[in-house]
Amino acid sequence: MNAMLVGADTLGNIPDVLQSYGITINRHLSGRNSSHQRKVDRLPAGTELLILFTDFLGHNVMRHFRELAAEQQIRFIACRRSVCALKQSLSGAGMCENPCAACPQRASEKAGKRKR
C-alpha cells in the first residue's frame, strides 16, 4: 500500500513502522515549508492512504488534504507524530502489523495487485 505523509519535519522510526504494516511512503510533505502549504489539486498517483501528523499541521492545511482524500476516495488517518500514536491509528483503521498469510487484508491486497 502506498501512503502520502503530511506533517513532521523528520520521520525518525516511522518508515520502519509503516513497513511492518506493508505500507511504503509514496511522498512526504513537511507542511511547514510555504511551498508545501500551497493548494495542490490532487494527491500523487498511486496514493492509497493519507497520513496526517496533526501536531505539525495548521487547520487549513489539514482540512485541504482531508478534502482531497475524500474527493479521490482515499482513506486517511490523523495522529500525532509518534510511533505509538501511529500504530494505534493504523490498528484502529483495521490494518494489522506483520500480516500473516491467512490474513484477509493481505489476501485483498494481493487480489488488488493482480488486477493491475
Secondary structure, DSSP 8 states (H G I E B T S, - for coil): -EEEEES-S--TTHHHHHHHTT-EEEEEE-S-SHHHHS--SS--TT--EEEEEGGG--HHHHHHHHHHHHHTT-EEEEE-SSHHHHHHHHHHTT--SS--TT-HHHHHHHHHHHH-
